[in-house]
Amino acid sequence: MPQLILEQALNGLQFGLMLFLLAAGLTLVFGIMDMINLAHGSLYMVGAYLAAAATQAGGSFVLGVGAAMLGTAMLGLLLEMTLLRRLYARDHLSQVLATFALILIANEAVRIVWGAQPVMLNAPDELSGPFEAGGFSYPAYRLLIIAVGALVAGSLYMLVAKTRLGMWVRAGASNREMTEALGVNVRRLFTAVFAVGAALCALAGALLGPLLAVQVGMGESILILAFVVIVIGGIGSIRGALVGSLLVGLVDTLGRAALPALLRGFLSPEAAGSLGPALASILIYLLMAAILFFRPEGLFPARA
């Protein structure tokens, strides 16, 4: 039992860190420019497809991940400079409608280029086996995801919390008008943040590709969780995005592992197996509702 709990906790940590890669860019975009970008999940999908294509072409998973991050960052940069800039002054309804249209366009574009069937993205052969230590066994590739996610999360936090560029980002998320009055080009800063956020989406898509299906529409479900994360953590807060991601990842993973076993004491195995994951998904939104009841602006709001 302790080994199972540790394994599920590591799964939750891995899922939470990947959620953070998506939520970090999304929360800064929302916090600085007050822009609701539903197409953020599409960048995650495009990154996964680019990683699969580059890995198959070059024969190197690391090369595929790097190419996906670069290509998705350039796509995000082009998207921000050509279309999204026109939406900053619009209301949230216009932003939602326009970026939802981008989801449909991205899905059809991916279907045209790569087809409707899922694309294979394999983990490196060196990491295909388990890591064993002291009688505990855990997939080596999942440990790599945890290590990369923790490294990126720590680096991003240090960048935002300890550097001048990070100071500008935090100032823009807290009070955009005052930041502009002090001479910071918030528009250019936002363009850079958007490109970095797109690259982080690609990194998450490339790393999760070998574990999940690389398929059309894969970004929509995880986008919902990313929005839950930034609501829990506080809009515009990197620290809040990290804490919210870890909470959501652990609650979702441990709930899916524990609830079916608990329900078997009251229901048939088939009913417990189907009801448990559904209740685990509900737990995430109950967590969000509870946090918003006590802290309506989230755990670590940028504008506190």
Secondary structure, DSSP 8 states (H G I E B T S, - for coil): -HHHHHHHHHHHHHHHHHHHHHHHHHHHHHHHH----TTHHHHHHHHHHHHHHHHHHHS-HHHHHHHHHHHHHHHHHHHHHHTGGGGTTS-HHHHHHHHHHHHHHHHHHHHHHH-SS-B-----GGGSSEEEETTEEEEHHHHHHHHHHHHHHHHHHHHHHHSHHHHHHHHHHH-HHHHHHTT--HHHHHHHHHHHHHHHHHHHHHHHTTTS-B-TTHHHHHHHHHHHHHHHH-TT-HHHHHHHHHHHHHHHHHHHHHHHHHHTTTS-HHHHHHHHHHHHHHHHHHHHHHHHHH-TT-SS-TT-
